[in-house]
Amino acid sequence: MKNRTPVIPLSSIVVLLLLNAFPMNAQVQLGIRKMNVFGQISYSSPTNELKNYYSLGDLMKFYIGAELPFLAANYGKNTTTGFSIAALVDHEKANFESGDYSTDGMDVKMTSFGFRIRPFANMAVYAPKGKIVNGNYVIITTHKGSGIDEHGNSIPTEYTTTQTLPIWSDEGAKLIVTMLLSGMYFDYGKSNMTFIEPPYSTVHRNATMYSYGCSPTIGAAKKINMYVDVGIRQYKWINSIGTTSGIKTWHIGFGIGFNLK
């Protein structure tokens, strides 16, 4: 029997890198302070051995998931930026057409449990100095000073200047970069797979799942945050004959975060 080369999950590599960069005097918070819930549209495709027997079926399926951050650690005592680890549970479905059209297709149900790592959680998103007007950043600055009247008395003066910048200027770039970094995440966990293809018997498999994506904040209030989320996930499992099969899914949708404390 050949010795298999051990595969280190991407999430484990990320954790090791974060711990290596983690200073000893940084602040650590343990406990559940918020919950994020996501609802998305997912698109699936078979990979590895599975794609030899099945092709794309119904493209649009629904994904629902929730994460509970339970550990956060800042990269320094003078910054709020750090990494967070959350418990993750989600469910989605997929559908594939039989390659030889011997059946009406196969439905797959995937329920996953794992962890979500955000390398730059709690990063303060850059706030532009101005506002967006007709697709441009408009910065209005008020200048205050003092002058002398005809009698030699000091009087206050005030005037404003207006600066119009394209949305792809430094102001826009800083906003986009910090939004993407603060929303970046990596997932790793296990999945319970159910394969339904009448008239055949229902088959169950245990799979490994890993994914990555970005869910930047698009709106924030005292108790609720709004997110837009885009992610890619891979499921892989070993078949009874020793071959590897997989499913790749793409997610796009929205999320709501609830502050619990």
C-alpha positions in Angstrom: 0.0 0.0 0.0 1.4 3.4 -1.0 1.9 6.0 1.7 -0.2 9.0 1.2 1.3 12.4 1.6 -0.5 14.3 4.4 -2.6 17.2 3.2 -2.7 20.3 5.5 -6.0 22.1 5.2 -5.7 25.8 4.1 -7.6 26.9 7.3 -4.9 25.2 9.5 -2.2 27.1 7.6 -4.0 30.4 8.1 -4.3 29.7 11.8 -0.6 29.0 12.2 0.3 32.2 10.3 -2.1 34.2 12.5 -0.7 32.7 15.7 2.8 33.4 14.6 1.9 37.1 14.0 0.0 37.3 17.3 1.8 39.4 20.0 1.8 38.2 23.6 0.4 41.5 24.9 -2.6 41.6 22.6 -6.1 41.6 23.9 -8.1 38.3 23.6 -11.9 38.1 23.9 -13.6 34.8 24.5 -17.4 34.5 24.3 -20.3 34.9 21.9 -21.1 38.5 21.3 -22.8 38.4 17.9 -24.4 36.1 15.4 -24.3 36.4 11.6 -27.0 34.8 9.4 -26.6 34.4 5.6 -29.1 33.6 2.8 -27.6 33.1 -0.7 -28.1 31.6 -4.1 -25.7 28.8 -4.9 -24.4 27.3 -8.1 -22.9 23.8 -8.1 -20.8 21.6 -10.4 -19.5 18.0 -10.0 -15.7 17.6 -9.7 -13.2 14.7 -9.6 -14.7 11.3 -10.2 -18.3 12.6 -9.9 -18.0 14.7 -13.1 -17.4 11.5 -15.1 -21.0 10.4 -14.5 -23.0 13.6 -13.9 -23.2 17.1 -15.5 -24.8 20.4 -14.5 -28.4 20.3 -13.5 -30.5 23.0 -11.8 -28.1 25.9 -11.4 -29.8 28.0 -8.8 -30.3 26.5 -5.3 -30.7 28.1 -1.9 -27.9 28.3 0.8 -28.5 29.2 4.4 -25.9 29.5 7.1 -25.1 31.0 10.5 -21.8 31.8 12.3 -21.2 32.5 15.9 -17.8 34.2 16.6 -16.5 32.9 19.9 -12.8 34.0 19.9 -11.3 37.3 18.8 -7.7 38.4 19.3 -6.2 41.8 18.3 -2.8 42.0 16.6 -1.7 44.7 19.1 -3.0 46.5 22.2 -3.3 49.7 20.3 -5.4 48.4 17.4 -8.9 46.9 17.0 -7.8 44.8 14.0 -7.2 41.1 14.7 -8.5 37.7 13.7 -11.6 35.9 14.8 -12.8 32.3 14.9 -16.4 31.4 14.6 -18.5 28.2 14.8 -20.2 27.7 11.5 -23.3 25.6 10.5 -24.9 25.7 7.1 -27.1 23.8 4.6 -27.4 23.8 0.8 -28.6 21.7 -2.0 -27.3 20.7 -5.5 -28.8 19.0 -8.5 -27.0 17.2 -11.4 -28.1 15.5 -14.6 -27.2 11.9 -15.2 -24.6 11.5 -17.8 -26.4 8.7 -19.6 -29.9 10.0 -18.9 -30.8 6.7 -17.2 -32.5 8.7 -14.3 -34.2 12.0 -13.9 -31.1 13.3 -12.1 -29.6 13.4 -8.7 -30.4 15.7 -5.8 -27.7 16.3 -3.1 -28.2 17.7 0.4 -25.2 19.1 2.2 -25.2 20.0 5.9 -21.9 21.3 7.2 -20.3 22.0 10.6 -17.0 23.7 11.0 -15.1 26.9 11.7 -14.8 30.3 10.0 -11.6 32.3 10.3 -11.5 36.0 9.6 -7.9 37.2 9.4 -8.7 40.9 9.6 -11.9 41.0 11.8 -12.9 44.2 13.4 -10.8 46.3 11.0 -12.0 49.9 11.0 -13.3 50.4 7.5 -11.9 53.6 6.0 -14.4 56.4 6.0 -14.1 58.8 3.1 -13.9 62.5 4.1 -16.6 63.5 1.6 -19.7 62.1 0.0 -20.5 60.6 -3.4 -22.2 63.0 -5.8 -22.9 61.9 -9.4 -20.3 59.1 -9.3 -17.5 61.3 -7.8 -16.2 61.9 -4.3 -16.9 65.5 -3.3 -14.9 66.8 -0.3 -16.0 70.1 1.2 -13.6 71.6 3.7 -14.4 74.6 5.9 -11.4 76.8 6.8 -11.5 79.2 9.8 -9.2 82.0 10.5 -9.1 85.6 11.6 -8.7 89.0 10.0 -8.6 92.8 10.9 -11.4 95.2 10.2 -11.0 98.9 9.3 -10.8 99.8 12.9 -7.9 97.4 13.6 -10.1 94.9 15.5 -9.7 91.2 15.1 -12.6 89.4 13.4 -13.2 85.7 12.6 -13.2 84.6 9.0 -14.5 81.5 7.4 -14.5 80.0 3.8 -15.0 76.7 2.2 -13.2 74.8 -0.6 -14.6 72.0 -2.8 -12.5 69.2 -4.1 -14.0 66.7 -6.7 -12.3 63.4 -7.1 -13.1 60.3 -9.2 -14.5 57.4 -7.3 -11.4 55.3 -8.2 -9.1 57.9 -6.5 -7.1 57.2 -3.4 -10.2 57.8 -1.3 -12.2 55.1 -3.1 -9.3 52.7 -3.2 -8.8 52.9 0.6 -12.5 52.3 1.2 -12.6 49.3 -1.1 -9.4 47.7 0.2 -10.4 48.0 3.9 -13.9 46.6 3.1 -12.5 43.6 1.3 -9.9 42.8 4.0 -12.3 43.1 6.9 -14.8 40.8 5.1 -12.3 38.1 4.0 -12.9 34.6 5.5 -11.8 30.9 5.3 -13.9 27.9 6.3 -13.0 24.4 7.2 -15.2 21.6 8.5 -17.1 18.3 7.9 -20.3 17.7 5.9 -23.1 15.2 5.9 -23.9 14.4 2.3 -27.2 12.8 1.1 -27.5 11.7 -2.5 -31.1 11.0 -3.8 -31.5 9.5 -7.2 -34.6 7.4 -7.7 -35.0 4.5 -8.3 -31.7 3.9 -6.7 -31.3 3.7 -2.9 -30.3 6.9 -1.0 -26.6 7.2 -0.3 -24.9 9.0 2.5 -21.3 10.2 2.6 -19.1 12.2 5.0 -17.2 14.9 3.2 -14.5 17.5 4.1 -15.5 21.0 3.1 -13.3 24.1 2.8 -14.2 27.4 1.3 -13.1 31.1 1.1 -14.9 34.3 0.4 -15.6 37.8 1.4 -18.6 39.4 3.2 -17.9 43.1 3.6 -20.2 45.3 5.7 -22.6 47.5 3.6 -24.6 48.9 6.4 -24.1 49.2 10.2 -26.3 50.2 13.1 -26.0 49.8 16.9 -27.5 46.3 17.0 -27.6 45.1 13.3 -25.1 44.9 10.5 -25.8 44.2 6.8 -23.4 42.2 4.6 -23.0 41.2 1.0 -21.3 37.8 0.6 -19.5 36.1 -2.2 -17.8 32.7 -1.6 -16.5 29.5 -3.2 -16.7 26.1 -1.5 -15.3 22.6 -2.3 -16.7 19.3 -0.9 -14.5 16.2 -1.2 -15.1 12.6 -0.1 -13.7 9.1 -0.7 -16.0 6.6 -2.5 -16.4 3.0 -1.5 -14.0 1.9 -4.2 -11.3 4.4 -3.1 -11.7 7.1 -5.7 -12.2 10.8 -4.8 -15.3 12.7 -5.7 -16.3 16.3 -5.1 -18.7 19.2 -5.6 -17.8 22.8 -6.1 -20.3 25.5 -5.2 -20.4 29.3 -5.8 -22.4 31.5 -3.4 -23.7 35.0 -3.7 -26.1 36.7 -1.4 -26.6 38.8 1.7 -26.3 38.5 5.5 -27.5 40.1 8.7 -25.4 40.4 11.8 -27.0 40.7 15.2 -25.0 42.1 18.1 -26.0 40.1 21.2 -24.3 42.3 23.8 
